[in-house]
Amino acid sequence: MKILRIINPANVTEEEAKKLEPRLAARGVVFDSNNNVAVLPVSKHDYYKLPGGGIEDGEDKITAFRRECLEEVGFDVEVISELGIIIEYRTEFNRIQTSYCYVGKVIGEKKETAFTEHEMSQGFKQPVWVPFEEAFKLVSTSNPNNYEGKFIKERDTLILETSRLNQK
């Protein structure tokens, strides 16, 4: 997969980056049968995000994406395309996060979402399914009130932009 962007607002050097804790994640754009996109409101911090999260030990990237979608939007997904990689230097968390980004389509029956305690404490709400352009607007015009949300807004806006370009 190609690197779509490196988000590095603190201008971390290669040497400094070696000291950051790596975190791998899988995330992306998920379409339902009506071609609507899932976005998750994060009410405590005033932004919307795409489904996705950390890759667990022993898990491959696509399995992680499918698990995260099941947990956060209540559906299994079929990956229909790879978008690329986004690297985030989150110095306040002493972390370098690498996200593998996909486009998926829901398959199977709806199940209950299963947010983690941390996600619930951040104000994660049930996903809203909206047309692509509305999803783009919700994510790109949100105004996060926390450090992490600012990264998520930039990252998820880029994922949506890349997905839009790939659809054409």
C-alpha positions, 0 to 999 in steps of 0.5 A, spaced: 500 500 500 502 506 498 503 512 503 497 517 502 500 522 507 504 523 514 501 527 519 506 530 523 504 537 526 510 537 531 515 536 525 518 530 528 525 528 526 526 521 523 531 520 530 525 522 534 520 518 531 524 512 533 522 513 540 515 513 539 511 507 540 508 504 534 500 503 533 497 499 527 490 500 525 485 499 520 479 503 518 475 506 512 469 508 508 463 503 509 457 503 504 451 500 506 446 497 501 443 504 499 450 506 498 450 510 504 456 511 509 457 510 516 460 515 520 460 515 528 459 521 532 464 522 538 459 527 542 464 529 548 469 531 543 465 534 537 467 530 531 465 525 527 469 519 525 470 513 520 469 506 523 476 503 525 481 502 530 487 498 533 490 491 530 490 486 535 496 481 536 496 476 531 490 479 527 491 481 519 489 488 517 483 486 513 481 481 519 482 487 524 478 492 519 472 487 519 472 486 526 472 494 528 466 495 523 462 489 526 464 492 533 462 500 531 457 499 526 454 492 527 456 489 520 461 485 517 464 488 511 467 485 505 473 489 503 472 492 496 478 496 495 485 498 499 486 506 499 493 506 502 496 508 509 496 514 513 502 515 518 500 520 524 505 522 529 502 523 535 507 526 540 502 528 546 501 520 546 508 518 545 505 514 539 506 513 531 500 510 528 500 507 522 493 506 519 491 501 513 485 504 509 480 501 506 473 501 502 468 496 504 461 494 503 456 491 509 454 484 508 450 479 512 445 482 518 445 487 522 448 486 529 449 490 536 455 495 536 460 493 542 463 499 544 469 499 548 469 502 555 474 508 552 470 509 546 464 510 551 467 515 555 469 519 549 462 519 547 461 514 541 454 514 539 451 509 534 453 510 527 449 514 522 448 512 515 448 518 510 450 519 503 457 520 501 457 528 501 454 528 507 459 524 511 464 528 508 461 534 510 460 531 517 467 529 518 471 535 514 467 541 517 467 538 525 471 542 530 474 537 535 475 540 541 481 535 543 488 533 541 486 526 538 480 529 534 484 534 530 488 528 528 482 524 526 479 529 522 485 530 518 486 523 517 478 521 516 477 527 511 483 524 507 480 517 507 474 520 504 477 524 499 481 518 497 475 514 496 471 519 492 477 519 487 477 512 487 470 512 485 471 516 479 
